[in-house]
Amino acid sequence: MSFYSTYSTDLRPRDEANAPVPVSKPSRPTLYRKVGKRILDLSLVLATAWFTVPVIAILALAVLVTGQSPFYTQDRIGLDGKIFRIWKLRTMLPNAKQRLETYLENNPEARAEWDEKQKLTNDPRITPIGGFLRRSSLDELPQLFNVFNGTMSLIGPRPMMPEQKSQYVGTAYYRLRPGMSGLWQVSKRNESNFVSRVMFDEAYDKVVTLKTDVRVLAQTVGVVLRGTGV
């Protein structure tokens, strides 16, 4: 049984008759795209596990001492529009969804920012340690488990929530495994709107190569060191 079989909801783009829109295959199904990318993912995850696993354990303990469970999972749309569970370190207060709804109802400017970017510059749900984890992008380290089990890749489109699907006008995302990092993530991601992600995903879909992935991985290290995560 595949991992996807547990979360088999079909969230591919649909037409006006609610029928799934065919997601075309990439114009150049290269050997790297078909095989090499997965080999790179597994090789790097296993080669760095001696370091990343203890770091995740230490960070999880730091969250635990604040009185919260250290990990949480959330539904995201994956390859071919299938739902999977993403793993992250907890960065928000309890009842985050309700807190957000109340905050947006009482703050029109925050509502406008949320509608455009699907994130807030000053998010009242974020805990003090959560702010550090997000700025450093360390809250996403548990997604290495997703990379290991094949629901994500080290490099690819930013994982999209099911409720964001209506804002995504394009099909490149559905041809790719979501990534821990990617072209959009290493760009001016704090300044760009949600819709701009489509352009980055379409661009990456055309240049899925080892050279591109290595370059983005190197840029990701810079993003983490500068603390410009979201």
C-alpha positions as CSV (number, residue, x, y, z in Angstrom):
1,M,0.0,0.0,0.0
2,S,1.4,3.4,-1.0
3,F,1.7,6.3,1.4
4,Y,-0.7,8.2,-0.8
5,S,-3.5,5.6,-0.5
6,T,-4.4,6.9,2.9
7,Y,-5.0,10.4,1.6
8,S,-6.5,9.8,-1.8
9,T,-8.5,13.0,-2.2
10,D,-8.2,14.2,-5.8
11,L,-7.4,18.0,-5.8
12,R,-6.3,18.4,-9.3
13,P,-7.5,21.6,-11.1
14,R,-11.1,21.3,-12.3
15,D,-13.0,22.8,-15.2
16,E,-16.4,24.5,-15.1
17,A,-18.1,21.1,-15.2
18,N,-16.1,20.1,-12.1
19,A,-14.1,17.5,-14.1
20,P,-10.4,17.2,-13.4
21,V,-8.3,19.2,-15.9
22,P,-5.7,16.9,-17.5
23,V,-2.3,17.7,-16.1
24,S,0.2,17.5,-19.0
25,K,3.5,15.8,-18.6
26,P,6.7,17.9,-18.6
27,S,7.9,18.7,-22.1
28,R,11.3,17.0,-21.3
29,P,10.9,14.0,-19.0
30,T,14.7,13.8,-18.4
31,L,16.5,11.0,-16.6
32,Y,17.3,13.3,-13.7
33,R,13.6,14.3,-13.3
34,K,12.4,10.7,-13.4
35,V,15.1,9.0,-11.3
36,G,18.0,11.3,-10.4
37,K,16.0,13.8,-8.3
38,R,14.7,11.1,-6.1
39,I,18.2,9.6,-5.7
40,L,19.5,13.1,-4.7
41,D,16.8,13.5,-2.1
42,L,17.4,10.2,-0.4
43,S,21.2,10.5,-0.6
44,L,21.2,13.9,1.1
45,V,18.6,13.0,3.7
46,L,20.5,9.9,4.8
47,A,23.9,11.5,4.6
48,T,22.9,14.4,6.9
49,A,20.7,12.4,9.3
50,W,23.5,12.2,11.9
51,F,23.2,16.0,12.3
52,T,19.6,16.8,11.4
53,V,18.0,14.2,13.7
54,P,19.7,15.4,16.9
55,V,18.9,19.0,15.9
56,I,15.2,18.2,15.4
57,A,15.2,16.4,18.8
58,I,16.7,19.4,20.6
59,L,14.3,21.8,19.0
60,A,11.3,19.6,19.8
61,L,12.4,19.5,23.4
62,A,12.6,23.3,23.4
63,V,9.0,23.5,22.2
64,L,7.9,20.8,24.7
65,V,9.2,22.7,27.7
66,T,6.8,25.6,26.7
67,G,3.9,23.2,27.4
68,Q,3.0,22.3,23.9
69,S,3.3,19.2,21.8
70,P,6.4,19.8,19.6
71,F,5.1,18.5,16.3
72,Y,2.0,19.0,14.2
73,T,0.8,17.8,10.9
74,Q,-1.3,19.5,8.3
75,D,-3.0,18.5,5.0
76,R,-1.2,19.7,1.9
77,I,-1.6,19.0,-1.9
78,G,1.1,16.9,-3.4
79,L,2.1,15.3,-6.6
80,D,-0.9,14.7,-9.0
81,G,-3.2,16.6,-6.6
82,K,-3.1,14.0,-3.9
83,I,-3.3,14.9,-0.2
84,F,-0.5,14.2,2.1
85,R,0.4,15.1,5.7
86,I,3.3,17.6,6.1
87,W,5.4,17.6,9.3
88,K,6.5,20.7,11.1
89,L,7.7,21.9,14.5
90,R,4.9,23.7,16.3
91,T,5.2,27.5,16.2
92,M,1.7,28.7,17.0
93,L,-0.5,29.1,20.0
94,P,-3.4,26.7,20.6
95,N,-6.6,27.3,18.6
96,A,-4.5,29.1,15.9
97,K,-7.3,28.9,13.3
98,Q,-9.9,30.5,15.6
99,R,-7.4,33.2,16.7
100,L,-6.6,34.0,13.0
101,E,-10.3,34.4,12.1
102,T,-11.0,36.7,15.1
103,Y,-7.9,38.8,14.4
104,L,-8.7,39.2,10.7
105,E,-12.3,40.1,11.5
106,N,-11.1,43.0,13.7
107,N,-8.2,44.1,11.5
108,P,-9.1,45.1,7.9
109,E,-5.4,45.8,7.0
110,A,-4.4,42.4,8.2
111,R,-7.3,40.9,6.2
112,A,-6.0,42.6,3.1
113,E,-2.5,41.3,3.7
114,W,-3.7,37.8,4.3
115,D,-5.9,37.7,1.2
116,E,-3.0,38.8,-1.0
117,K,-0.1,36.8,0.6
118,Q,-1.7,34.1,2.7
119,K,0.6,35.1,5.5
120,L,1.0,38.0,8.0
121,T,4.0,40.1,8.7
122,N,3.0,40.3,12.4
123,D,1.1,37.1,13.1
124,P,-0.4,37.1,16.6
125,R,-0.6,33.3,16.6
126,I,3.2,32.8,16.6
127,T,4.9,31.9,19.9
128,P,8.2,33.5,20.9
129,I,10.2,30.3,20.1
130,G,8.0,29.9,17.1
131,G,9.1,33.2,15.8
132,F,12.7,32.1,16.0
133,L,12.0,28.7,14.3
134,R,10.2,30.5,11.5
135,R,12.8,33.1,10.9
136,S,15.5,30.5,10.7
137,S,13.2,28.0,8.8
138,L,14.1,25.4,11.4
139,D,10.4,24.6,11.9
140,E,10.5,22.9,8.6
141,L,13.3,20.4,9.4
142,P,10.8,17.6,10.2
143,Q,9.8,17.7,6.5
144,L,12.9,15.7,5.9
145,F,10.6,12.8,6.9
146,N,8.3,13.8,4.0
147,V,11.3,13.8,1.7
148,F,12.3,10.4,2.9
149,N,8.9,8.8,2.3
150,G,8.5,10.4,-1.1
151,T,5.7,12.9,-0.5
152,M,8.1,15.8,-0.8
153,S,11.4,16.7,-2.5
154,L,14.2,18.8,-1.2
155,I,13.6,21.3,-4.1
156,G,10.1,22.0,-5.6
157,P,7.1,24.2,-5.2
158,R,6.1,25.4,-1.8
159,P,3.5,22.9,-0.3
160,M,0.0,24.3,-0.8
161,M,-2.9,23.9,1.5
162,P,-6.2,22.6,0.1
163,E,-8.0,25.9,0.8
164,Q,-5.4,27.7,-1.3
165,K,-6.1,25.7,-4.4
166,S,-8.6,28.2,-5.8
167,Q,-5.9,30.8,-5.9
168,Y,-3.4,28.7,-7.8
169,V,-3.9,29.3,-11.6
170,G,-1.6,26.8,-13.2
171,T,-0.8,23.1,-13.4
172,A,3.0,22.9,-12.9
173,Y,2.5,22.4,-9.2
174,Y,0.7,19.1,-9.8
175,R,3.5,17.7,-11.9
176,L,6.1,18.2,-9.1
177,R,6.6,17.0,-5.6
178,P,6.3,19.9,-3.2
179,G,9.7,21.0,-1.9
180,M,11.3,22.0,1.4
181,S,12.8,24.8,-0.6
182,G,12.5,26.1,-4.2
183,L,12.8,29.1,-6.5
184,W,10.0,31.0,-4.8
185,Q,11.4,30.3,-1.3
186,V,14.8,31.7,-2.1
187,S,13.4,34.8,-3.9
188,K,11.8,37.8,-2.2
189,R,9.2,35.5,-0.6
190,N,8.3,37.9,2.2
191,E,7.5,40.6,-0.4
192,S,5.7,38.6,-3.1
193,N,2.1,37.7,-3.2
194,F,0.6,34.2,-3.3
195,V,-0.2,34.3,-7.0
196,S,3.4,35.0,-7.9
197,R,4.2,31.5,-6.8
198,V,2.7,30.1,-10.0
199,M,5.3,31.9,-12.1
200,F,8.2,30.4,-10.0
201,D,6.6,26.9,-10.2
202,E,6.1,27.2,-14.0
203,A,9.7,28.4,-14.4
204,Y,11.1,25.5,-12.3
205,D,9.0,23.0,-14.1
206,K,10.9,23.9,-17.3
207,V,14.4,23.6,-15.7
208,V,14.4,20.6,-13.3
209,T,18.0,19.7,-13.5
210,L,20.8,18.7,-11.1
211,K,22.5,22.1,-11.6
212,T,19.3,24.0,-10.7
213,D,18.6,22.0,-7.6
214,V,22.2,22.3,-6.3
215,R,22.1,26.1,-6.9
216,V,18.8,26.4,-5.0
217,L,20.1,24.3,-2.2
218,A,23.1,26.6,-1.9
219,Q,20.8,29.7,-1.9
220,T,18.6,28.0,0.8
221,V,21.6,27.9,3.1
222,G,22.0,31.6,2.7
223,V,18.3,32.2,3.4
224,V,18.5,30.2,6.6
225,L,21.7,31.9,7.8
226,R,20.2,35.4,7.1
227,G,17.0,34.4,9.0
228,T,14.6,35.6,6.4
229,G,12.3,32.6,6.6
230,V,8.5,32.7,6.9
